[in-house]
Amino acid sequence: MPHFTLLLPAFVLAYLLGSIPTALWVGRWFFQLPDIREHGSGNAGATNTFRVLGKKAGCFVMLVDAAKGYVATMLPLWLGVAAPDSNALLYAQLACGALAVIGHIYPVFAQFRGGKGVATILGMMLGIAPAAVGVCILIFLAVLLSSRYVSLSSMTAGVAFALLQLLPQFRPAQPFMIGFGFVLAGLLIYTHRANIGRLRAGTESRVPMPWDKK
């Protein structure tokens, strides 16, 4: 039986999950860095962690931030908020995922100054459209390997996700999901507006690869 009374607790928990400032806490606890936002690009996300703290820390932050989005998105299903495969469940999952992304960008635990939401959006959509996300991960990696720009890779993957949903193989059962995909792509571009300026000026930082020599 659906438990719609659990919606509000799920929403609050989703936002709090998203608000966990992974990059900030990793910097403080393991690198004695008071505030990673005072270094590099100035945000508390995985890309800046790669840039400031290195590959291992960056990978860890990226995985945790993606997990935040995935867990938040799955909360309505795990809590039995609505019937499986129902539109109500999908709406609840999208709401929880979006709240986690908002929490990541505006975290209550870090003075509402977080990251750009890329990894959290990835985790969110992995819980809803895993096949399309799998293709987007490959696109992200291809662009990253060729350019070394995480920002460009993230925006390209976000736009690719929106466009993939127009294809029959990835078209969602609910048409509004197509529009939602374009909204997410627009959000990624908006949160990367400073990166776009640096890319155009040729000043955007490239990230190291795991096989690069130290």
Legacy VTK file of the C-alpha trace (Angstrom):
# vtk DataFile Version 3.0
C-alpha trace
ASCII
DATASET POLYDATA
POINTS 214 float
0.000 0.000 0.000
1.386 3.443 -0.899
2.510 5.617 2.012
2.213 9.207 0.825
2.683 10.427 4.405
6.346 9.513 3.952
6.780 12.027 1.138
7.735 14.958 3.344
10.346 12.988 5.355
11.722 11.645 2.049
12.009 15.180 0.652
13.795 16.474 3.752
16.161 13.498 3.831
16.906 13.868 0.103
17.895 17.508 0.562
20.043 16.706 3.604
21.784 13.899 1.703
22.554 16.258 -1.136
23.834 18.832 1.347
26.650 16.583 2.562
29.698 18.660 1.473
31.925 15.724 0.534
34.752 17.765 -0.967
34.803 20.193 1.946
34.892 17.451 4.592
37.480 15.355 2.744
39.730 18.395 2.512
39.366 19.135 6.214
39.596 15.611 7.597
42.307 14.118 5.389
44.304 17.065 4.032
44.059 19.653 6.835
42.620 22.081 4.280
40.129 24.353 6.093
38.048 25.207 3.034
38.602 23.806 -0.468
36.407 26.618 -1.801
39.278 29.017 -1.148
41.421 27.162 -3.693
41.243 26.228 -7.368
37.940 27.105 -9.008
36.362 28.001 -5.662
33.615 25.380 -5.477
33.115 22.241 -3.408
32.779 19.625 -6.118
34.641 16.651 -7.524
36.363 18.617 -10.298
37.917 21.093 -7.910
38.888 18.198 -5.637
40.791 16.615 -8.533
42.480 19.940 -9.154
43.385 20.766 -5.557
43.667 17.436 -3.711
44.579 14.959 -6.436
43.230 11.929 -8.257
42.331 9.649 -5.348
40.469 12.319 -3.438
38.725 13.464 -6.617
37.533 9.951 -7.471
36.271 9.418 -3.924
34.344 12.703 -3.900
32.839 11.957 -7.306
31.622 8.524 -6.197
30.127 9.804 -2.948
28.427 12.742 -4.644
26.930 10.393 -7.242
25.787 8.063 -4.461
23.982 10.977 -2.811
21.881 11.484 -5.932
21.205 7.784 -6.414
20.183 7.109 -2.813
17.959 10.198 -2.694
16.241 9.157 -5.920
15.630 5.633 -4.657
14.188 6.744 -1.299
10.538 6.862 -2.501
10.853 3.334 -3.883
12.556 1.939 -0.788
10.066 3.649 1.529
7.078 2.449 -0.482
5.824 5.971 -1.037
3.894 4.913 -4.165
3.192 1.814 -6.214
6.152 0.529 -8.274
6.178 1.583 -11.948
3.550 4.253 -11.273
3.695 7.872 -12.388
3.357 8.912 -8.745
6.520 7.017 -7.850
8.431 8.587 -10.758
7.320 12.080 -9.740
8.419 11.416 -6.166
11.775 10.079 -7.328
12.383 13.083 -9.565
11.465 15.427 -6.729
13.824 13.683 -4.304
16.619 13.601 -6.869
16.134 17.285 -7.661
16.215 18.134 -3.946
19.504 16.253 -3.598
20.955 18.253 -6.508
19.721 21.499 -4.935
21.264 20.380 -1.658
24.592 19.752 -3.387
24.591 23.176 -5.036
23.204 24.971 -1.955
24.220 22.795 1.026
22.789 23.685 4.420
25.912 22.189 6.034
28.292 24.493 4.129
26.822 28.007 4.098
24.826 27.158 0.946
27.979 27.194 -1.211
28.515 23.804 -2.831
29.427 22.264 -6.166
27.894 22.294 -9.618
25.785 19.146 -9.190
27.248 17.044 -11.997
27.960 13.856 -10.033
24.718 14.172 -8.052
22.706 14.529 -11.263
24.540 11.481 -12.601
23.501 9.435 -9.569
19.957 10.743 -9.774
19.471 9.774 -13.406
21.234 6.441 -12.879
18.313 5.512 -10.649
15.751 6.506 -13.296
17.292 5.968 -16.756
20.336 3.685 -16.350
20.668 2.756 -20.041
20.873 6.373 -21.230
23.201 7.242 -18.355
25.510 4.386 -19.343
25.901 5.867 -22.813
26.442 9.332 -21.334
29.217 8.010 -19.085
30.999 6.710 -22.183
30.546 10.099 -23.875
31.843 11.855 -20.755
34.945 9.648 -20.687
35.598 10.084 -24.416
35.463 13.880 -24.158
37.521 13.870 -20.956
40.248 11.676 -22.412
40.496 13.844 -25.505
40.243 17.256 -23.839
41.135 16.799 -20.116
38.319 19.287 -19.363
35.823 17.936 -16.827
33.532 20.914 -17.348
33.297 20.347 -21.108
32.815 16.607 -20.573
30.024 17.215 -18.069
28.110 19.638 -20.261
28.483 17.399 -23.316
27.198 14.387 -21.406
24.264 16.397 -20.054
23.199 17.566 -23.504
23.715 14.032 -24.849
21.347 12.655 -22.188
18.613 15.050 -23.274
19.112 14.219 -26.964
19.299 10.458 -26.370
15.774 10.500 -25.003
14.539 11.595 -28.421
15.718 8.289 -29.901
13.341 5.305 -29.927
15.833 3.118 -28.045
15.948 5.504 -25.061
12.582 7.270 -25.293
10.938 7.263 -21.840
7.411 6.002 -21.299
6.471 9.350 -19.777
6.869 12.145 -22.392
7.487 14.832 -19.760
10.810 13.107 -18.999
12.132 14.424 -22.320
11.518 17.986 -21.180
12.999 17.180 -17.786
16.163 15.956 -19.507
16.547 19.278 -21.312
15.964 21.134 -18.035
18.826 19.157 -16.481
21.057 19.931 -19.449
20.218 23.612 -19.080
20.987 23.464 -15.354
24.411 21.950 -16.057
25.213 24.661 -18.579
24.026 27.353 -16.150
26.145 26.072 -13.258
29.152 25.892 -15.611
28.778 29.415 -16.979
32.074 30.502 -15.409
33.785 27.454 -16.917
32.388 28.344 -20.332
34.032 31.750 -20.038
37.362 30.151 -19.119
37.059 27.622 -21.954
36.504 30.442 -24.440
39.458 32.352 -23.001
41.676 29.266 -22.985
42.272 29.487 -19.224
40.245 26.489 -18.030
42.368 24.030 -16.035
42.867 20.506 -17.316
42.663 17.597 -14.875
45.351 14.921 -14.548
44.660 11.347 -15.588
45.424 8.361 -13.292
48.293 7.240 -15.552
49.956 10.653 -15.685
53.380 10.853 -14.124
53.530 12.748 -10.863
LINES 1 215
214 0 1 2 3 4 5 6 7 8 9 10 11 12 13 14 15 16 17 18 19 20 21 22 23 24 25 26 27 28 29 30 31 32 33 34 35 36 37 38 39 40 41 42 43 44 45 46 47 48 49 50 51 52 53 54 55 56 57 58 59 60 61 62 63 64 65 66 67 68 69 70 71 72 73 74 75 76 77 78 79 80 81 82 83 84 85 86 87 88 89 90 91 92 93 94 95 96 97 98 99 100 101 102 103 104 105 106 107 108 109 110 111 112 113 114 115 116 117 118 119 120 121 122 123 124 125 126 127 128 129 130 131 132 133 134 135 136 137 138 139 140 141 142 143 144 145 146 147 148 149 150 151 152 153 154 155 156 157 158 159 160 161 162 163 164 165 166 167 168 169 170 171 172 173 174 175 176 177 178 179 180 181 182 183 184 185 186 187 188 189 190 191 192 193 194 195 196 197 198 199 200 201 202 203 204 205 206 207 208 209 210 211 212 213
